[in-house]
């Protein structure tokens, strides 16, 4: 969800994903708090194999908003479906985001001991450090943030804001910052199809035709009226048991909304009513966070 990993990059059958969040991919659209409290909404994504429909992992996204409804942070945990083992987590902080779609965040793959991070430098609102930490060592670089840049789950807010233009069939371009590659790349988003008055499918892909020859797009289904992500099809944020990337289909559902802190994680993993399935698409070459291959020069 929606994790937020949102667009895969593939080079010679190896790849990495935008940390979405991955799409993973989702937006909490309602507030349940009193004027003096924060609201917390938990959205669950069930990641399944695109062919067998086997449940592979579960991702719980806790959206925290202030009394005015402004998104403060997203706290995401990923669990192995068969054992409920915590295998990854991502914390996204929008409080210092500038522009609005460029938060600080940290993604941790707990099984592989890999961490990707975007962090603002002290006293520099528009300068960030990108870092990638793995058992092989740490690499980092600094980046000047421009208005046309997004990163991590900030793509969710960007798609939410631009939905009217996408529905009008505009093709929009954005620079996506990837700490896995210590760089930024151009992507485009557009309306692919509209299943009904309330459901639209958006596609996100590399914006250069040549690079698209070596990459696979992803698709997200979005509810039009409340601008809520309901499904994602593409590379998951979490690596497979064999340590390799995996393609997943994820459906999202709200499982908890409160002005109080959520219950324990073990309670959150209780079964919930399934979301209506989406039409399957042909599997694409997967990507996932980790020690990434070298991307082609832009």
Secondary structure, DSSP 8 states (H G I E B T S, - for coil): -BBB---EEEETTEEEE-SB-BSB----------TTS-EEEEEEEEEEETTT--EEEEEEEEEEE-TT--EEEEEEEEEETTT--EEEEEEEE-TT-SSTT--EEEEEETTTTEEEEEEEETTEEEEEEEEEEETTEEEEEEEE--TTEEETTHHHHHHHHHHHHHHTT--EEEEEEETTTTEEEEEEEEEEEESSSSEEEEEEEESSHHHHTT---EEEEEETTTTEEEEEEEE-SS--TTSS--EEEEEEEEEEEESS----HHHHTS------------------SSS-------
